[in-house]
Amino acid sequence: MSDFLFNAGFSFFGPIFAVFVTGQIDGGSIKVVGYAAAITQIFKVGFQIPVARFLDKNHGEYDDFYSLMIGTLISACVPFLYLLASAPLHIYIIQAIYGIGLAMAVPPWFAIFTRHIDKMKENIEWSFESVSIGISGATAAAVGGIIAQRAGFETVFVIAGILSLCGAFFVSRIFRDLKAHVSRGQVKPAPNRS
């Protein structure tokens, strides 16, 4: 549910982001859109391995959860930040923030999901994950385009931010499960020490 809502939030404006940058940002251009996409990936790639190594070194599920929660909240703020953007530099800074949020959220998301997946059902459960974000992405992209045309970019970014924050709320529900099943500093299932 978290991924469904979070992906819906970002898919809500994904297809029209270039139109926003070129039409609403002073000095915005297709080049700015390209640089913005590159900046997100540069920051994500630059921080993701160090975050993953840190989380693996401490090797408990709580640090994974905290990183996931913080990264998701950082990323969920991005659509709201676009409301404040008026120059390419603002877009670049927002994209860097987004990349850092992703770097903090992606490794622990994969780790937690993988550790708690039902054994012998890995294919179907990963497929459900993939199908859910595909459905949310397709639906949100279509609806976001319609709303942008009728109500403007501000409305799209507010809805996208709300959906992303709802996704973060569902991430927070993981904590309840961790408290019930995992001791601090422990990982379930326990890692193979042989």
Residue, then its C-alpha position, 0 to 999 in steps of 0.5 A: m500500500s505504501d509503494f502504491l500511494f507513494n508511486a501514485g504521488f510521483s506518477f501524478f506529475g511525472p508525465i507533465f513535469a517537463v511542461f511545468v519546468t518549461g512553462q512555469i519556471d523562469g529560464g526553464s527549458i528541456k535542458v533544465v528538465g534533463y539536468a534535473a533528472a540527472i541530478t536526482q540520479i547522481f544524488k541517489v547513486g552517490f548516497q545509496i551505497p554508503v547508506a546501504r553499507f551503514l545499514d548492513k553494518n548495524h544490521g538491525e531492522y530498526d535502523d532500516f525502518y528509520s532510514l526508510m521512514i526518513g527517506t520516504l518523508i524527505s521524498a514526500c516533501v518534494p511535490f510541495l517544494y515544487l510549489l515554491a520553485s521559480a528558477p532552475l536552481h530551485i528545481y536542481i536543489i529539489q531534485a537533489i533532495y529527492g535523490i537523497g530521500l530515495a537513497m535513504a528509502v530504497p535500500p531498506w525498503f528492499a531489505i525489509f520486503t525481502r526479509h519478510i517475504d513469504k518463502m516459496k512465494e517470492n515470485i508472486e509477492w514481488s509480482f504483486e509489488s510490481v503490478s501495484i506500482g504499475i497500476s498506481g503509476a498508470t492511473a495517477a499519470a492519466v488523472g494527473g494530466i487531466i487535473a493539470q489541464r483543468a486545475g493547474f500545476e499547483t493542484v497536481f503538486v498538492i495532490a501528489g504530496i498528499l498521496s506521497l505522505c499517505g504512502a509514508f503513513f503506511v510505511s510507519r505501520i511497519f514499526r508496529d510489526l517490528k515491535a511485535h516480532v523483532s527485538r532491537g538489534q535483531v533481524k528476522p529472519a536471523p542471518n546465516r552465520s555459517 
